[in-house]
């Protein structure tokens, strides 16, 4: 159902609101929103308001789960738990100071306005009309009650109003935008003289002693990282599945079992929800009596139900399948005949009266249509069970054994090898940080034990051992001598060219020479990002100060083994039309940047001024 909501979601604002709601659960949690658990140990107090240990631990768990979901191959051993705890507490503190600030400013949103927001969200509409069924399913998937959802929305909406006001208050004068655009579109004129490295090549000499001495002085540049040569076994669910055969009888039996599910009925129900409270029992008794007296269920829902969204629809929750709401509600609903009423029924969200409005069923697809999918599902399930069994046995054998030959023989696996596995930047399966960490642990590296059986993906596991250890050491001179020789040649070539350039630059600056002649190439109107110039030349040209009128600004740029002398002759700012759309867009962009910066400063100020105590 949540997927249906996502697929049918329309409207950027509504999507943002939903996203903010989900993020809020990660920051605050439901308990913080609805009052939390009081009278418990606290991890922090913010201006007298406690953040309890239970709230905190719940948010740490959520943050950890979020990080695991972001991993391609989730592995709890890769989590930095200390950092997660630190970041979670800071997030909860900032959330609390923002909520308190909103309250201090008298910002509020009444329940009617909140319900109007919900009813208007495209995520909860079908054919342009609010769908209680979609809303209920979405809220349930978040693990919330309708009341809790409204509180989350209310809190987020108010906090977002503060953020929007501060960000929109960011200012940027048009003058700043025009100046930035003028610089961005600026062009420069310059002349260039390229001194070739070939012109001094006969003066450059690098001996074997020079290479050896440079190698000796710079060995740290040529260190080979610590590495290990590895033997390993891979247990893969795909390999296990190849040996799985599913009989026609098994497929038929599974089809017969699924027949009921394939034609699973949906029941349309209405309910009256009475949330727990001082007057709850009196209200329940009143409803029960009026139902016995023949009162209309829908009218009673509109009058008494604490679920305002379904109440407007006479309590209608739409069609639900067994298991959608679970617990006592499901048990009561699926025991009713059409038109029947059950209640009072105690549930997680309060006490319900339930009426069955309609029952519908679909037609089951034929055996021939379902057989391929059922066979695949059965094979996958059996492979998973067999993989799990083999994984457990292989883990025990690898742990208790000294090598991999016996486990390989028992499970008909090939002992594979890999050379040069380092602590990072390896090819699979040694791109798994947990596996590599074990390879370089003392037990495996020094004592010769096997690693644990590591799940490197959802469908494969690896156990490995170190065959040979190679400590960090410098690469042999013979491997790097050519690289060193080329480096020294370039350095010495550029030294000689810089000497020649310095002499010419001195004459140019003193007016004894000018950047004229066929050796100098002229470049007019060069703009930033122009890709027909060498990167070092372009970077130097746009870093030079604007020259005096009829003058030049000089510098050099290294291009491989060549050296360019640059004479900047002119700078022309880009033309910017005052009041143009380009200026307006840039002003808006700069204002948004300033507003975001001001909001961050605003939140930090609230944080700094808050009285925060930690046990």
C-alpha positions in Angstrom: 0.0 0.0 0.0 2.9 2.4 0.8 4.2 1.7 -2.7 0.8 2.6 -4.1 1.0 5.9 -2.3 4.4 6.6 -3.6 3.5 5.7 -7.2 0.4 7.9 -7.1 2.0 10.9 -5.3 1.7 14.2 -7.1 2.8 17.6 -6.1 6.2 18.7 -5.0 5.0 20.4 -1.8 3.1 17.3 -0.6 6.1 15.1 -1.3 8.3 17.5 0.7 5.8 17.4 3.6 5.8 13.6 3.6 9.6 13.5 3.4 9.9 15.9 6.3 7.5 13.8 8.4 9.6 10.7 7.9 12.8 12.5 8.6 11.1 13.9 11.8 10.6 10.4 13.0 14.3 9.9 12.7 15.1 13.1 14.6 12.5 13.2 17.3 10.7 9.9 17.4 7.1 9.5 18.3 7.6 9.4 22.0 9.2 12.8 22.0 6.3 14.2 20.0 3.5 12.9 22.1 5.1 13.6 25.5 7.6 10.7 25.6 8.4 8.6 28.6 8.6 10.8 31.7 10.0 9.8 35.1 12.8 7.9 33.4 16.6 8.6 33.4 17.5 11.4 31.0 20.5 11.7 28.8 20.1 15.5 28.5 17.9 18.3 29.7 17.2 21.3 27.4 15.9 24.3 29.1 14.3 22.1 31.7 12.8 19.6 29.2 14.2 16.1 29.5 15.4 13.9 26.7 15.0 10.5 28.2 17.2 7.5 28.0 14.5 5.5 26.3 13.8 8.2 23.7 17.6 8.5 23.0 18.1 4.7 22.6 15.2 4.5 20.3 16.6 7.3 18.1 20.1 5.7 18.1 18.5 2.5 16.8 16.7 4.3 14.1 19.9 6.1 13.0 21.8 2.8 12.9 19.0 1.2 10.8 19.1 4.2 8.4 22.9 3.8 7.9 22.5 0.1 7.3 19.8 0.7 4.7 22.2 3.0 2.9 24.9 0.2 2.6 24.9 -2.0 -0.5 25.7 -4.9 1.7 24.4 -4.1 5.3 27.0 -5.0 7.9 26.5 -3.8 11.5 30.3 -4.2 12.2 30.9 -1.3 9.9 28.8 1.2 12.0 30.7 3.8 14.0 28.4 3.5 17.0 30.2 6.2 19.0 29.6 8.7 16.2 26.0 7.7 15.8 25.3 8.2 19.4 27.0 11.6 19.4 25.2 12.8 16.3 21.8 11.5 17.5 22.0 13.3 20.8 23.0 16.5 19.1 20.1 16.2 16.6 17.6 15.6 19.4 19.0 18.7 21.3 18.6 20.9 18.2 15.1 19.5 17.5 14.1 20.4 21.1 15.4 24.0 21.0 13.6 24.5 17.7 10.3 23.2 19.1 10.7 25.4 22.2 11.4 28.4 20.0 8.3 27.9 18.0 6.2 27.6 21.2 7.8 30.8 22.6 6.8 32.7 19.4 3.2 31.6 19.8 3.2 29.6 16.6 0.4 27.1 16.6 -1.8 25.1 14.2 -5.3 23.9 15.3 -6.6 20.5 14.6 -9.0 21.6 11.9 -6.1 23.2 9.9 -4.1 20.0 10.3 -6.9 17.8 9.0 -7.3 20.2 6.1 -3.6 19.7 5.2 -4.0 16.0 5.4 -7.2 15.8 3.3 -5.5 18.0 0.7 -2.4 15.9 0.3 -2.3 14.1 -3.1 -0.7 11.1 -1.5 -4.0 10.4 0.3 -6.3 11.0 -2.7 -7.9 8.7 -5.2 -9.5 10.3 -8.3 -9.2 13.7 -6.6 -11.0 12.6 -3.4 -9.5 11.9 0.0 -9.1 8.2 0.7 -9.3 7.1 4.3 -7.9 3.7 3.2 -4.8 5.2 1.8 -4.3 7.5 4.8 -4.8 4.6 7.3 -2.3 2.4 5.4 0.3 5.1 5.2 0.0 6.0 8.9 0.1 2.3 9.9 3.3 1.8 7.9 4.9 4.6 9.8 3.9 2.8 13.1 1.8 5.7 14.2 -1.8 6.5 15.2 -3.8 9.2 13.4 -3.4 11.4 16.5 0.4 11.0 16.5 0.5 11.7 12.7 -1.3 15.0 13.2 1.1 16.0 16.0 4.1 15.2 13.8 2.6 17.2 10.9 1.8 20.1 13.3 5.3 20.2 14.8 7.0 20.0 11.4 4.7 22.6 9.8 5.4 25.1 12.5 9.1 24.6 12.5 9.2 24.8 8.7 7.4 28.1 8.9 10.3 29.5 11.0 12.8 28.1 8.6 11.0 29.5 5.5 10.7 32.9 7.1 14.4 33.1 7.9 15.5 31.8 4.5 13.2 34.1 2.6 14.5 37.0 4.6 18.0 36.5 3.1 19.0 39.6 1.1 21.3 40.1 -1.8 21.5 43.6 -3.5 21.3 43.6 -7.3 24.7 45.2 -7.3 26.3 42.0 -5.9 24.6 39.9 -8.5 25.7 42.2 -11.3 29.3 42.2 -10.0 29.3 38.4 -9.7 27.9 38.0 -13.2 30.4 40.6 -14.6 33.3 38.5 -13.1 31.8 35.3 -14.2 31.5 36.5 -17.8 34.8 38.4 -17.8 37.2 38.1 -20.7 40.9 38.7 -20.8 43.5 39.6 -23.4 47.1 38.3 -23.2 50.2 37.3 -25.1 52.1 34.1 -24.5 55.6 33.0 -25.2 56.3 29.3 -24.9 59.8 28.2 -23.9 60.3 24.6 -25.0 62.0 22.0 -22.9 63.7 20.8 -26.0 65.7 24.0 -26.1 67.7 23.1 -23.0 67.6 19.3 -23.3 71.3 19.1 -24.1 72.0 20.8 -20.8 70.1 18.3 -18.7 71.9 15.3 -17.4 70.6 12.7 -14.9 73.1 10.1 -13.7 72.4 6.7 -12.1 73.9 8.2 -8.9 71.4 11.0 -9.1 68.5 8.5 -9.4 69.8 6.4 -6.5 70.3 9.4 -4.2 66.8 10.8 -4.9 65.4 7.3 -4.3 67.2 7.1 -1.0 66.0 10.5 0.1 62.4 9.9 -0.9 61.7 6.2 -0.2 58.4 7.1 1.5 57.0 8.1 -1.9 57.4 4.6 -3.1 56.1 2.5 -0.3 54.2 -0.7 -1.1 51.3 -1.0 1.3 51.1 -3.9 3.6 49.4 -6.8 1.9 48.5 -10.5 2.3 48.2 -13.4 -0.1 44.9 -15.1 0.7 43.2 -18.5 0.4 39.5 -18.5 0.6 36.2 -20.3 0.1 33.0 -18.8 -1.3 29.6 -20.2 -0.4 27.0 -18.9 -2.7 23.2 -19.3 -2.7 23.3 -19.4 -6.5 25.6 -22.4 -6.4 23.3 -24.1 -3.9 20.2 -23.4 -6.0 21.7 -25.2 -9.0 21.3 -28.5 -7.1 17.6 -27.8 -6.1 14.9 -29.6 -8.1 11.3 -28.8 -7.5 8.8 -31.6 -8.4 5.5 -31.0 -10.1 3.8 -32.4 -7.0 5.4 -29.8 -4.8 4.3 -27.1 -7.2 0.7 -28.4 -7.3 0.6 -28.7 -3.5 1.8 -25.1 -3.1 -0.7 -23.9 -5.6 -3.5 -25.5 -3.7 -2.3 -23.9 -0.5 -2.2 -20.5 -2.2 -5.6 -20.8 -3.7 -7.1 -19.1 -0.7 -4.6 -16.3 -0.8 -4.9 -15.8 -4.5 -8.6 -15.2 -4.0 -8.1 -13.5 -0.7 -11.1 -11.5 0.3 -11.1 -7.8 1.1 -13.5 -6.4 3.7 -14.8 -2.8 3.8 -15.3 -1.7 7.3 -16.3 1.4 9.3 -15.2 2.0 12.8 -15.8 4.3 15.8 -12.6 4.9 17.7 -12.7 6.0 21.3 -9.2 6.9 22.6 -8.4 6.2 26.2 -9.3 8.9 28.6 -11.3 9.9 31.7 -14.6 9.9 29.9 -13.9 7.0 27.5 -15.9 4.4 29.3 -19.0 6.7 29.6 -18.7 7.3 25.8 -18.4 3.6 25.1 -21.5 2.8 27.1 -23.5 5.6 25.3 -22.5 4.3 21.9 -23.3 0.7 22.8 -26.7 1.6 24.1 -27.5 3.7 21.1 -26.5 0.9 18.7 -28.7 -1.4 20.6 -31.5 1.1 20.2 -31.0 1.0 16.4 -29.0 4.3 15.9 -27.2 4.7 12.5 -23.6 3.6 12.8 -22.3 6.3 10.4 -24.0 9.1 12.4 -22.6 7.8 15.6 -19.1 7.7 14.0 -19.5 11.4 12.9 -20.6 12.3 16.5 -18.2 10.3 18.7 -15.2 8.9 16.8 -11.7 10.2 17.8 -10.5 9.5 14.3 -11.7 12.7 12.7 -10.7 11.8 9.1 -12.7 8.6 9.0 -15.5 10.2 11.1 -16.3 12.6 8.3 -16.8 9.5 6.1 -19.1 7.8 8.6 -16.2 5.8 10.0 -15.4 4.2 6.6 -11.9 2.8 6.4 -12.2 1.4 2.9 -11.3 -2.2 1.9 -8.7 -4.1 4.0 -7.2 -7.5 3.7 -6.7 -9.8 6.7 -3.5 -8.7 8.5 -3.7 -5.0 7.4 -4.7 -3.8 10.9 -3.9 -7.0 12.8 -4.7 -7.9 16.3 -8.1 -7.7 17.8 -9.5 -5.4 15.0 -8.8 -8.1 12.4 -10.1 -10.9 14.6 -13.4 -9.0 15.1 -13.7 -7.8 11.5 -13.2 -11.2 9.9 -15.7 -12.9 12.3 -18.6 -10.7 11.1 -21.2 -11.3 8.5 -21.9 -8.5 6.1 -23.8 -5.7 7.9 -22.7 -7.0 11.3 -21.3 -4.9 14.2 -18.7 -5.8 16.7 -17.6 -4.0 19.8 -16.4 -2.7 22.1 -13.0 -4.1 20.8 -9.9 -3.0 22.6 -7.0 -2.2 20.2 -3.6 -0.5 20.2 -5.1 2.9 19.5 -8.1 2.7 21.8 -11.5 1.1 21.8 -13.3 0.3 18.5 -16.9 -0.4 17.4 -16.6 -2.1 14.0 -19.2 -2.5 11.2 -18.6 -4.8 8.2 -19.9 -2.9 5.1 -19.0 -5.2 2.2 -17.0 -8.3 1.2 -15.3 -8.8 -2.2 -13.1 -11.5 -3.7 -11.0 -11.8 -6.8 -10.7 -14.8 -9.2 -7.7 -17.1 -8.8 -5.3 -17.4 -11.8 -4.9 -20.9 -13.3 -2.3 -23.4 -12.2 -0.6 -23.1 -15.6 -0.2 -19.3 -15.1 1.1 -19.6 -11.6 3.3 -22.7 -12.0 6.6 -21.0 -13.2 6.5 -18.4 -10.5 5.6 -21.0 -7.8 8.4 -23.3 -8.9 10.9 -20.4 -8.8 9.7 -19.3 -5.3 10.0 -22.9 -4.0 13.4 -23.3 -5.5 14.5 -20.0 -4.0 13.1 -20.9 -0.6 14.6 -24.4 -0.5 17.9 -22.9 -1.7 17.8 -20.3 1.1 17.1 -23.0 3.7 19.9 -25.2 2.4 22.2 -22.2 2.1 21.5 -21.3 5.8 22.2 -24.9 6.9 25.4 -25.1 4.9 26.5 -21.7 6.1 26.1 -22.7 9.8 28.0 -25.9 9.3 30.8 -24.2 7.3 31.1 -21.5 9.9 31.6 -24.2 12.6 34.1 -26.2 10.5 36.1 -23.1 9.6 36.2 -21.9 13.1 37.4 -25.2 14.6 39.8 -26.1 11.7 43.4 -25.0 11.0 43.0 -24.6 7.2 40.4 -24.6 4.4 41.1 -28.0 2.7 38.8 -30.1 4.9 35.8 -27.6 4.8 36.4 -27.3 1.0 36.2 -31.1 0.7 33.1 -31.4 2.8 31.1 -28.8 0.8 32.7 -29.5 -2.6 34.1 -25.9 -2.7 37.2 -24.7 -4.6 40.0 -23.2 -2.5 40.6 -19.9 -4.3 43.6 -17.7 -4.0 44.2 -13.9 -4.2 47.5 -12.1 -4.0 48.2 -8.6 -2.8 45.1 -8.0 -0.7 45.7 -4.6 1.1 43.7 -2.8 3.7 41.6 -0.9 1.1 40.8 -0.6 -2.6 40.5 -4.3 -3.3 38.3 -6.2 -5.8 35.4 -8.3 -4.6 35.0 -10.1 -2.3 37.8 -8.3 -0.5 36.1 -5.0 -0.9 34.1 -5.9 2.2 35.6 -3.9 5.1 34.6 -6.5 7.7 36.4 -9.3 5.9 39.5 -7.3 5.3 39.6 -6.2 9.0 39.6 -9.8 10.1 42.4 -10.7 7.6 44.6 -8.1 9.2 43.6 -9.0 12.8 46.2 -10.6 15.1 44.3 -13.9 15.3 44.4 -14.4 11.5 47.6 -12.5 10.5 49.9 -13.6 13.3 48.3 -16.8 14.8 47.3 -18.4 11.5 43.6 -18.9 12.2 40.8 -18.7 9.6 38.5 -15.7 9.5 35.0 -16.0 10.6 32.5 -16.8 7.8 31.6 -13.3 6.6 28.4 -12.5 4.7 29.8 -10.3 1.9 26.4 -10.0 0.3 22.9 -11.2 0.9 23.6 -14.3 -1.2 27.2 -15.2 -0.5 29.6 -15.8 2.4 33.4 -16.0 2.5 35.9 -17.6 4.9 39.6 -16.9 4.3 43.0 -17.3 5.7 46.4 -15.7 5.2 48.9 -17.7 3.2 51.6 -15.1 3.3 52.1 -11.7 4.8 54.0 -8.8 3.1 54.8 -5.9 5.5 54.9 -2.4 4.1 58.2 -1.8 2.3 59.6 0.5 -0.4 59.3 -0.7 -4.0 62.7 -1.8 -5.4 64.8 0.9 -7.1 64.7 -1.0 -10.4 60.9 -0.7 -10.5 60.8 3.1 -10.0 64.1 4.2 -11.5 62.6 5.3 -14.8 59.9 7.2 -13.0 62.5 9.0 -10.9 64.7 9.7 -13.9 61.8 11.4 -15.8 60.9 13.4 -12.7 64.5 14.7 -12.3 64.7 15.5 -16.0 61.6 17.6 -15.8 62.6 19.4 -12.7 66.0 20.3 -14.1 64.6 21.2 -17.4 62.1 23.6 -15.7 64.9 25.0 -13.5 66.8 26.0 -16.7 63.7 27.4 -18.3 62.9 29.5 -15.2 66.4 30.9 -15.3 65.8 32.1 -18.9 62.3 33.3 -18.1 63.5 35.3 -15.0 66.0 37.1 -17.2 63.4 38.0 -19.8 60.8 39.0 -17.2 63.2 41.4 -15.6 63.8 43.1 -19.0 60.0 43.1 -19.7 59.2 44.7 -16.4 62.0 47.3 -16.8 60.8 48.2 -20.2 63.9 47.0 -21.9 61.9 44.4 -23.9 58.2 44.1 -24.9 55.9 41.1 -25.6 56.0 41.7 -29.3 57.2 39.6 -32.3 56.4 36.4 -34.0 57.4 34.3 -30.9 54.5 35.8 -29.0 51.0 34.5 -29.6 48.1 36.9 -29.1 44.9 35.7 -27.3 41.9 38.1 -27.3 38.6 37.8 -25.4 39.5 34.6 -23.6 36.7 33.6 -21.1 36.7 31.4 -18.1 36.3 27.7 -18.8 37.5 28.0 -22.4 38.8 24.6 -23.2 41.3 25.3 -25.9 43.9 26.5 -23.4 46.2 24.5 -21.2 44.8 24.4 -17.7 47.8 26.0 -16.0 47.8 28.8 -18.5 44.1 29.6 -18.0 44.4 29.4 -14.2 47.4 31.8 -14.3 45.7 34.3 -16.7 42.6 34.6 -14.5 44.7 34.9 -11.3 46.7 37.9 -12.5 45.9 41.5 -11.4 44.5 43.8 -14.0 47.3 45.7 -15.6 47.7 49.5 -15.7 46.4 51.3 -18.8 48.7 50.4 -21.8 50.7 48.1 -19.5 51.1 44.4 -18.8 51.0 42.1 -15.9 53.5 39.1 -16.2 53.8 35.6 -14.8 54.7 32.1 -15.8 52.9 28.7 -16.1 54.4 25.3 -16.4 53.1 23.0 -19.1 54.7 19.6 -18.8 58.4 20.2 -19.6 57.6 23.6 -21.2 57.3 27.0 -19.6 54.9 29.7 -20.7 55.6 33.4 -20.1 52.2 35.3 -19.9 51.7 39.0 -20.5 48.2 40.1 -19.5 47.2 43.2 -21.4 43.5 43.7 -20.8 40.5 42.7 -18.6 37.0 43.3 -19.8 34.1 42.7 -17.4 31.1 40.8 -18.9 28.1 42.9 -20.0 25.2 42.6 -17.6 21.9 44.3 -18.3 20.5 46.0 -15.3 17.1 44.4 -14.3 17.5 41.5 -16.6 16.3 38.0 -15.8 19.9 36.9 -15.4 20.4 39.4 -12.7 17.1 38.6 -11.0 18.0 34.8 -10.9 21.5 35.5 -9.6 20.1 37.8 -6.9 17.5 35.2 -5.9 20.3 32.5 -5.8 22.5 34.7 -3.6 19.6 35.6 -1.4 18.8 32.0 -0.8 22.4 31.2 0.0 22.5 34.1 2.5 19.1 33.0 4.0 20.3 29.5 4.5 23.4 30.7 6.2 21.3 33.0 8.4 19.1 30.1 9.3 22.1 27.9 10.3 23.3 30.8 12.4 19.8 31.2 13.9 19.6 27.5 14.9 23.2 27.7 16.3 22.3 30.7 18.4 19.3 28.9 19.9 21.6 26.0 20.6 24.2 28.2 22.2 21.7 30.0 24.4 19.9 26.9 25.6 20.6 25.6 29.1 21.7 22.1 28.4 22.6 19.7 31.1 24.0 16.2 30.7 24.2 13.7 33.6 
